[in-house]
Amino acid sequence: FILNPRSIMRPIFVLIATALLPLIAHTYTPSISSRRTFIERARGVLVGSASLAILPEASRAENGYSTAILAEPSEDFKKSEAQRASFRAAQLKLKAEFTSSLSHLTSSPPTSSSAVQDLEKLKSLVINDGGLPEGIKWDDLKKTIRKVKRDGDGKYWTTEVEIAYQALNREIAFQQNPNKDKEMGNPMS
């Protein structure tokens, strides 16, 4: 691989000239008006910036490089798109199952045992999915369940239901924490 000294010196010269141009333009101040000074400085900076923008393209063209434009997606891209589509479909299915369990908790006239069962089902879904499904936020889930708790406090929200709710919260925190070893399971369960 032999380098052409002329092809090396040209970019270095342009780079040095571009770096010195604002300094030279700054020291030269015509006494006619500040507007003219501003325009000349702006022109110097614009010319220097344009040369920096053109320089990489010109050096690539000299060396025979050109940007590759793909007419059709590659096989790797098609494969990754198929993986994304299957992931989205799986997440939509998980989200539908999760929201149906959550809506059962919020809409049906709850009893203590049904609330515990719904919270346990949500916890098992969190364990199986490795966290909350895409599109469901933990804060929104807490707000929804706390509303059910507020409505059922003293009626059906008993100690067992509270224990199930806290277990769900601990499991979500465990599954969404990246610093935990998921292979061993949640030590708090």
Salt bridges, closest charged atoms under 4 A:
GLU57 OE2 - ARG60 NH1 2.92
GLU62 OE2 - ARG10 NH1 2.42
GLU75 OE2 - LYS78 NZ 3.88
GLU81 OE2 - ARG84 NH1 2.36
ASP118 OD2 - HIS104 ND1 2.84
GLU162 OE1 - LYS149 NZ 3.06
